[in-house]
Amino acid sequence: MRFLLRFLSGLARAAALLITAGCVLALLLAQGGRFSDRLDVLTHFTPWLLAGSLLGLAIWAVAGRKGRLTPGLTLVGALSALLLMGPEIAAAAGQTRGPVEGPTLKIVQFNLWGRNRDPEATARWILGEDPDVIIFQEGFARSGGVAGALAARYPHRTTCAEPRACSTMILSKRAPVAEGGLQAGVSDANLSGAWATFQGRRGPYTVVGVHYTWPLPAGPQQQQTLRLSRVLDQFPKESLVVAGDFNSTPWSFSLRRQDRLFGIERRTRALFTWPAGRFSRPAFRAPFPILAIDQVYAGADWKTVAVRRGPALGSDHYPVVVDLARP
């Protein structure tokens, strides 16, 4: 019996070492995202690689705490994760929010998902939130019915291939004074996005909505950032608002470079938005979101009043609600 217990304990410690070593190796390789877009893909999973290394440490502790390699590797992994996530955590802690005097703007950013399971509930929730501007991605097929259900209150629609319809769109209560799409054939930006300029009480402002590709294969997503940054340079940055599904997390070096290129403040900080419940296969349900990939930026004219994640609706994304004020 003692032999069996010792064998099982040794097996558990070996498994703990393998789990920890694998996660820590990935965290160390992720540091190479500074110079390699391929290695940068690993940065998106930083919180869960850290959790995996801590799981290995927990197994090691339960299995008898023999040897120092597993806890040593866990410490190295924690330091690597801190280097990746530390700037975002510090920015989130230092972000100021609260009531501000001046005209307000309420934004809903939401990837509806082409296989949206409940477009009626989605439309009801949005009407209850009553935003001024809505940015949708994947607003086609079944989910395209959401925009139709909102048409009475949001009669103005700008799409990524304006004047043609497509899946990325901006809905608004008031008519834009100018608008355009960013898709191939209508813009040299050649990405799924749209822009609309509105006349506000404190002057005009422009809202841009986009949908990026996945970070794999490496390269195309980074090219989309370069193209979009050239588009944004055409508008006054102080009053600009940019929102979308960027398929990129805040601990990636790609998003850090994007923040610098855009030159406007990202207001969504460590806000996890994917997946929302059941996705991909009906049998798989995520208990909580694991990736922070929906982002909202705003220029210096805008002060942050509130940023929050909406409820799980019929999409594989959670919606994002951002309240801004222009003092």
N, C-alpha and C positions, 0 to 999 in steps of 0.2 A: 504493500500500500504506500509506504514512504517513497519507494522507488517511482511509483506511478505519479505521486504528487510532485516529486522533484523533476520528473520528465515533463509534466504538464507546465510546471513553473518555468523550466528552461525554454520550452516551446513558446510560451507567452512572452518571455523576455526577448526571444529572437524575433518574434512577430513585431513587438514594440520597436525594436531597433530598426527593422526593415521599414516600418511605417514612418518612423521619425526621419530616418536617413533619406527616404524618397521625397518627403515633403521639404526637408531642409535643402536638399540638392536643387529642387525646383525653385525654392526661394532664392538661393544663391545665383542660379542661372538667370532668374528674373532681373537681377541687377544689371545684366547685360543689355536690358532693354534701353539703356542710355544710348547705345550705339547700334543695336540690332532690332529691327521691327519684328523679326521672328521670335527672338527671346522675349520681346515686350509682351507677347501674347500671354506669357506665364504670369505677368503682374496682375492681370484681371482677377486671378484666383487667389490673391494674397491672403485674404481673411480665412479662406477655407484650407489653404496650405498650412497656415499657422494653427488652425483648429486641428488639423490632422497630426501635426507634430505634438501638440498638447495631448491628443488622444493616445499617441504612442507613449508619452511620459506617464499618463495615468495607468496604462496597462503595465508598464514597467514597475510602477509603485505597488500595484496590487500583486504583482508576481514576485515580490520579495526584495526589490530595490538593490539588486546585486549588479555591480559594475557601474562605471561612471560615464560610459560613452553615450548612452541614451539621454541623460539629463544635459550632458555637455552639448550634444547636437541640438537639443531643444532650445538651449540658450542662444546658440548661434542663429537658429531659425527665427527666434523672437527678435533678435537684433536686426536681422535682415528685413523682417516684416515691418519693424518700426521705421527703418529707413524709407521703406516704400509708402507706408500709410501715415507716417508722422506728419508730413506737411498738410495733408488733408484734414487730419484730426485737429491740428493746430488752427487751421483756417476755420473749421466748423466751430471751434470753441471761441474764436475771436469775432465771429460774425454777429453784427448788431441787428436786432429786429425789434419791431414795436410800432405803435401808432405814430404816424407822421402827418403833419398838416399839408394839404395840397391835393390836387386831383389824383385819383387812384386808378389803377389798372389791374384787373384780375385776369390771370391767364390760366387756362387748363391745357396741359400738354399730355397727349394720350395716344399711344399706339393701340389702335382698336383691335388689331389682329384680324387677318383675313378669315379666320374660322371662329370669329366672335360667337360665343354660345348664347348671349342674351343681349342683343342690340336694344331691345325695349327698355331693359333695366338701365343700360348705359345711358340712353337718352334721358330717362327720368332723373337719373343722378345729376347729369350735367345741367338740366333745367333747374334742378333744386339748388345747385351751386351758383347759377346765374352769372357765369364769367362774362367779361367784355369781349375777349378774344379766345378762340379755341384753335389749337394746332393739332391736327390729326395725322397719323401715319397709318398705312394699310386700310384706308377708308374705301375699300372696294368689296365686291362679292356681298356676303351677308352683312358684314359690318358697314357697307356703304349705306345701308338703310338708316344708320344713325344720323348722318348728315341730313337725309331727307326728313327725318322725324323732328329735326331742329330747325327746319327751314323757316317756319313762321316767326321764330324769335331771332334767328340768325340767317337773314335772307341773302347775305353777301358771302360769296365763296371764291377764293383764289386758289388755283391748283398748281401743281408742279410743272404742268405743261400748258399753262394758260395761253390761249383760251380753251384748250382741250381739257377734258376731265382726266384725272389720274389719282393715285392713291395717297399722296401727301397734299394736304389742303389747310387753308386758314379760313375759319368761319368768323364772322363778326356781325355785331348788331348794326354798326354804322358803316356806311359805304367808304371804301378807301379812296383817297384822292389819286393814288397811283398803285399799280400792282404788276406782278410778273411771275413767270415760272422759271425754274432753273434746270429743267430736264433737257436732254439732248434734242436738238431741233429748234429750240426756242431760246437757248442761252448757251454760252460757251462754258458755263459752270458744269454742265453735264452731270447733274446729280438730282436725286429726288428731293426737290425743295421748292418753296415759293416765298414771295415777299409781298407785303402790302403796307403802304404808308397811309397813316390816318392823321387827321387834323385834330389835335387835342387843345385843351384850354390853355396850356402853356406852350403851344407850338406843335409842329408836326413830329411824329415819331414813326419808326418803321419796325414792323414785326417780321421776322424771318423764321420759317419752319422747315426742318430738314429731316431726312431719314438716311443714315449712313449704312453701308454694308457691314458685314461681320469683320472682325479683326483677322480672320483666317480666310484665304491666304494673306500673308503679310504684304503690305504695299498699297493696295487699292484704297483702303480706309485713310491712310496718310495722304494720298493724293487728293482725296475728297476734302480733307482739311485745308490743303493748299488752295484748291479751287474756291472753296467757300470763303476763305480769308480774303481773296481778291474781290469777291462779290461784296463782302461787308465793308471793304475800304471805300466803296462808292457811296455809302450812307454816313450821315453824322453819327459818330460813335457814342456821343453823350446820351442820345435819346433812343439808341438802338436796343431792341429786344430780340434774342435768338433762342429758339427752343426746338427740341427734337429728340428722337431716339438716335443717339450717337453710337450705340453699340460699343461703348468704351467707358471704362471705369476710372474714377479719379486717381487711383494709385498707379495707373499706367503712365509711362513716359510720353506716349502719344497724346494723351489728353492734357498733360502738363504743357507740352509744346503748343497744343492748340490754344490753351488759355493765353499763352504769351502772344501767339499770332493774332488772335481776335482782339486783344487789347481792351476787353471789357470783362467785368467781374462775373464769375459763375456764381449763381445764387443757390444752386442745389449742392449741398455738401454732404457726402457720405449717405446719400438717400437711396436705399435699395429698392429697386422697382421691378425686378424680373427674377423668377417667374411668379405669376399670381395664381396660386392653386394649380389646377389641372392644366397641363399643356402637352403638346406633342402627341403622346399616346393617351387615350382616355384613362388607361389604367394607372398612369403616373400622376401623382399629386404632390407638389412641393409644399411642405408645412410653412415655409417662410421664403421670402425672396433672397437670392444669393448674389445678385449682381446689381451694381448701381450704374445703370447705363442711360437713363433718361436725364437730360440736363437742360437747365434754363440759365441763360446769360442776360445781363442788363447793363446798360451804360451808366455813367456817373450821375446823370440826371435823376435816376431812379433810386429810391431808398427801399430796402426790403422791409415789408410789414410782416409777412408770414410766408413760410414755405412748408408744405405738408404733402404727405402721400395720401391719395384717396383710397377707397375700399377696393377689394377684389370684385371685379364685375365679370363681364363675359370674355375678357381678353387674357392673354398670357402676360400682359404688363399691368402694373398698377398705374393709375393716372397720377399726375403731379399737379398740384394747385399752388400757384405763386401769386401773392398779393404785393403790388408795388405802389409806391406813392411818388409823385413828382412835386417836391416842394419848391 
